[in-house]
Amino acid sequence: MHLTIPGYDVAGVVENVGSQVKKFGVGDKVYGDLNEKSLDHPKQNGSLVEYTAVEENLQALKPKNLSLVKAASLPVAIETAYEGLHRSAFSAGESILVLGGASGVGTPVSQLSISSATSRTAKQDLLKSLGAVLGIDYTKENIEDLPEKFDLAFDAVGKACISIA
């Protein structure tokens, strides 16, 4: 019986390095992903363990201003945002509506594009700080009734069923 261990994001302190490792040393604080292509070739040994082996090219030194917990929350969210934009064939100059613009995946999408984004009232200032040209409070506005039209809707919530054309 083979056990699959869940988890892709990882952050921690390097305990040991292989003879080919050049970027990191014992004691370095790193973060990253266990999978180069999570959607295409996920590994069965996940990150929800006390110790794991990782590939050097999938890790980076943890920024000093982030805790290990916060650093561990970034890799898959950023990869999902990037991959979603890449697969959508979104290009410069197109307008994008980010549903859940203040969410884990929506935040990097809002940062990587000139976008309009939805969130609840308390997150409107965050949307503006991320660069959203239009913050839409979904608790007060129905996005289907907006006069603005968008070339792409990026659903970072996973529950949208709308028509924006």
NUDO-881283 format. One record per residue (C-alpha): x, y, z; residue number from 1. Coordinates in nm, 3 decimals. Layout:
# NUDO-881283
+---------+---------+---------+-----+
|    east |   north |      up | pos |
+---------+---------+---------+-----+
|       X |       Y |       Z | NUM |
...
+---------+---------+---------+-----+
This chain:
# NUDO-881283
+---------+---------+---------+-----+
|    east |   north |      up | pos |
+---------+---------+---------+-----+
|   0.000 |   0.000 |   0.000 |   1 |
|   0.141 |   0.338 |  -0.105 |   2 |
|   0.055 |   0.643 |   0.102 |   3 |
|   0.022 |   0.984 |  -0.062 |   4 |
|   0.130 |   1.272 |   0.161 |   5 |
|  -0.059 |   1.596 |   0.083 |   6 |
|   0.088 |   1.944 |   0.051 |   7 |
|   0.296 |   2.133 |  -0.204 |   8 |
|   0.411 |   2.452 |  -0.028 |   9 |
|   0.711 |   2.424 |   0.198 |  10 |
|   0.916 |   2.652 |   0.423 |  11 |
|   1.176 |   2.564 |   0.681 |  12 |
|   1.536 |   2.550 |   0.788 |  13 |
|   1.784 |   2.346 |   0.584 |  14 |
|   1.902 |   2.052 |   0.795 |  15 |
|   2.125 |   1.880 |   0.541 |  16 |
|   2.236 |   1.932 |   0.180 |  17 |
|   2.344 |   1.696 |  -0.096 |  18 |
|   2.687 |   1.714 |  -0.255 |  19 |
|   2.549 |   1.889 |  -0.569 |  20 |
|   2.368 |   2.169 |  -0.379 |  21 |
|   2.525 |   2.511 |  -0.438 |  22 |
|   2.261 |   2.771 |  -0.342 |  23 |
|   2.189 |   2.673 |   0.019 |  24 |
|   2.366 |   2.562 |   0.330 |  25 |
|   2.269 |   2.408 |   0.663 |  26 |
|   2.075 |   2.663 |   0.867 |  27 |
|   1.941 |   2.863 |   0.571 |  28 |
|   1.571 |   2.948 |   0.588 |  29 |
|   1.406 |   2.859 |   0.258 |  30 |
|   1.063 |   2.839 |   0.102 |  31 |
|   0.924 |   2.700 |  -0.220 |  32 |
|   0.732 |   2.417 |  -0.376 |  33 |
|   0.786 |   2.044 |  -0.398 |  34 |
|   0.659 |   2.027 |  -0.756 |  35 |
|   0.787 |   2.200 |  -1.064 |  36 |
|   0.460 |   2.131 |  -1.246 |  37 |
|   0.199 |   2.060 |  -0.982 |  38 |
|  -0.087 |   2.018 |  -1.230 |  39 |
|   0.099 |   1.797 |  -1.474 |  40 |
|   0.326 |   1.585 |  -1.255 |  41 |
|   0.236 |   1.603 |  -0.884 |  42 |
|   0.460 |   1.409 |  -0.651 |  43 |
|   0.324 |   1.165 |  -0.398 |  44 |
|   0.551 |   1.286 |  -0.116 |  45 |
|   0.395 |   1.610 |   0.005 |  46 |
|   0.504 |   1.885 |   0.242 |  47 |
|   0.273 |   1.813 |   0.536 |  48 |
|   0.549 |   1.635 |   0.727 |  49 |
|   0.814 |   1.731 |   0.979 |  50 |
|   1.103 |   1.672 |   0.733 |  51 |
|   1.109 |   1.644 |   0.356 |  52 |
|   1.363 |   1.640 |   0.075 |  53 |
|   1.330 |   1.919 |  -0.180 |  54 |
|   1.489 |   2.011 |  -0.512 |  55 |
|   1.726 |   2.307 |  -0.495 |  56 |
|   1.586 |   2.472 |  -0.809 |  57 |
|   1.234 |   2.487 |  -0.658 |  58 |
|   1.343 |   2.674 |  -0.344 |  59 |
|   1.449 |   3.028 |  -0.259 |  60 |
|   1.588 |   3.198 |   0.047 |  61 |
|   1.301 |   3.315 |   0.265 |  62 |
|   1.264 |   3.694 |   0.272 |  63 |
|   1.375 |   3.824 |   0.611 |  64 |
|   1.051 |   4.016 |   0.662 |  65 |
|   0.833 |   3.702 |   0.636 |  66 |
|   0.777 |   3.434 |   0.896 |  67 |
|   0.815 |   3.073 |   0.784 |  68 |
|   0.437 |   3.034 |   0.806 |  69 |
|   0.371 |   3.332 |   0.577 |  70 |
|   0.644 |   3.227 |   0.336 |  71 |
|   0.494 |   2.877 |   0.314 |  72 |
|   0.161 |   3.026 |   0.209 |  73 |
|   0.299 |   3.189 |  -0.106 |  74 |
|   0.437 |   2.939 |  -0.359 |  75 |
|   0.126 |   2.756 |  -0.478 |  76 |
|  -0.090 |   3.072 |  -0.466 |  77 |
|   0.160 |   3.260 |  -0.683 |  78 |
|   0.207 |   2.965 |  -0.917 |  79 |
|  -0.170 |   2.922 |  -0.953 |  80 |
|  -0.212 |   3.292 |  -1.035 |  81 |
|   0.071 |   3.288 |  -1.288 |  82 |
|  -0.040 |   2.962 |  -1.448 |  83 |
|  -0.401 |   3.083 |  -1.473 |  84 |
|  -0.297 |   3.403 |  -1.648 |  85 |
|  -0.058 |   3.212 |  -1.874 |  86 |
|  -0.317 |   2.949 |  -1.974 |  87 |
|  -0.581 |   3.215 |  -2.040 |  88 |
|  -0.355 |   3.374 |  -2.305 |  89 |
|  -0.421 |   3.706 |  -2.134 |  90 |
|  -0.210 |   3.980 |  -2.289 |  91 |
|  -0.110 |   4.337 |  -2.214 |  92 |
|  -0.384 |   4.591 |  -2.264 |  93 |
|  -0.671 |   4.351 |  -2.202 |  94 |
|  -0.907 |   4.418 |  -1.912 |  95 |
|  -0.942 |   4.158 |  -1.640 |  96 |
|  -1.194 |   4.111 |  -1.362 |  97 |
|  -1.046 |   3.921 |  -1.068 |  98 |
|  -1.316 |   3.752 |  -0.864 |  99 |
|  -1.176 |   3.724 |  -0.512 | 100 |
|  -0.906 |   3.983 |  -0.577 | 101 |
|  -0.798 |   3.988 |  -0.211 | 102 |
|  -0.775 |   3.609 |  -0.178 | 103 |
|  -0.461 |   3.397 |  -0.170 | 104 |
|  -0.464 |   3.343 |  -0.548 | 105 |
|  -0.645 |   3.667 |  -0.634 | 106 |
|  -0.384 |   3.886 |  -0.464 | 107 |
|  -0.099 |   3.793 |  -0.700 | 108 |
|  -0.333 |   3.810 |  -1.003 | 109 |
|  -0.427 |   4.163 |  -0.897 | 110 |
|  -0.057 |   4.249 |  -0.865 | 111 |
|   0.049 |   4.089 |  -1.194 | 112 |
|  -0.216 |   4.263 |  -1.405 | 113 |
|  -0.394 |   4.592 |  -1.441 | 114 |
|  -0.727 |   4.471 |  -1.317 | 115 |
|  -1.058 |   4.533 |  -1.156 | 116 |
|  -1.126 |   4.308 |  -0.860 | 117 |
|  -1.399 |   4.199 |  -0.623 | 118 |
|  -1.379 |   4.158 |  -0.248 | 119 |
|  -1.583 |   4.232 |   0.060 | 120 |
|  -1.600 |   4.581 |   0.208 | 121 |
|  -1.314 |   4.533 |   0.457 | 122 |
|  -1.068 |   4.441 |   0.178 | 123 |
|  -1.127 |   4.736 |  -0.058 | 124 |
|  -0.819 |   4.925 |   0.063 | 125 |
|  -0.607 |   4.615 |   0.005 | 126 |
|  -0.735 |   4.591 |  -0.353 | 127 |
|  -0.632 |   4.950 |  -0.420 | 128 |
|  -0.288 |   4.891 |  -0.265 | 129 |
|  -0.243 |   4.594 |  -0.500 | 130 |
|  -0.311 |   4.816 |  -0.800 | 131 |
|  -0.673 |   4.736 |  -0.883 | 132 |
|  -0.812 |   5.016 |  -1.098 | 133 |
|  -1.163 |   4.937 |  -0.977 | 134 |
|  -1.249 |   4.773 |  -0.647 | 135 |
|  -1.591 |   4.612 |  -0.647 | 136 |
|  -1.760 |   4.529 |  -0.317 | 137 |
|  -1.949 |   4.210 |  -0.396 | 138 |
|  -2.162 |   4.255 |  -0.083 | 139 |
|  -2.306 |   4.576 |  -0.231 | 140 |
|  -2.279 |   4.541 |  -0.609 | 141 |
|  -2.382 |   4.273 |  -0.856 | 142 |
|  -2.094 |   4.239 |  -1.102 | 143 |
|  -2.331 |   4.140 |  -1.381 | 144 |
|  -2.490 |   4.487 |  -1.351 | 145 |
|  -2.163 |   4.681 |  -1.390 | 146 |
|  -2.135 |   4.909 |  -1.693 | 147 |
|  -1.771 |   4.801 |  -1.738 | 148 |
|  -1.696 |   4.508 |  -1.969 | 149 |
|  -1.393 |   4.283 |  -1.932 | 150 |
|  -1.187 |   4.068 |  -2.167 | 151 |
|  -1.125 |   3.803 |  -1.902 | 152 |
|  -1.275 |   3.697 |  -1.570 | 153 |
|  -1.025 |   3.523 |  -1.340 | 154 |
|  -1.219 |   3.327 |  -1.079 | 155 |
|  -0.997 |   3.300 |  -0.771 | 156 |
|  -1.298 |   3.197 |  -0.562 | 157 |
|  -1.408 |   2.895 |  -0.761 | 158 |
|  -1.780 |   2.956 |  -0.730 | 159 |
|  -1.854 |   3.203 |  -1.007 | 160 |
|  -2.118 |   3.135 |  -1.263 | 161 |
|  -2.155 |   3.464 |  -1.446 | 162 |
|  -2.170 |   3.606 |  -1.792 | 163 |
|  -1.951 |   3.912 |  -1.847 | 164 |
|  -1.966 |   3.942 |  -2.226 | 165 |
+---------+---------+---------+-----+
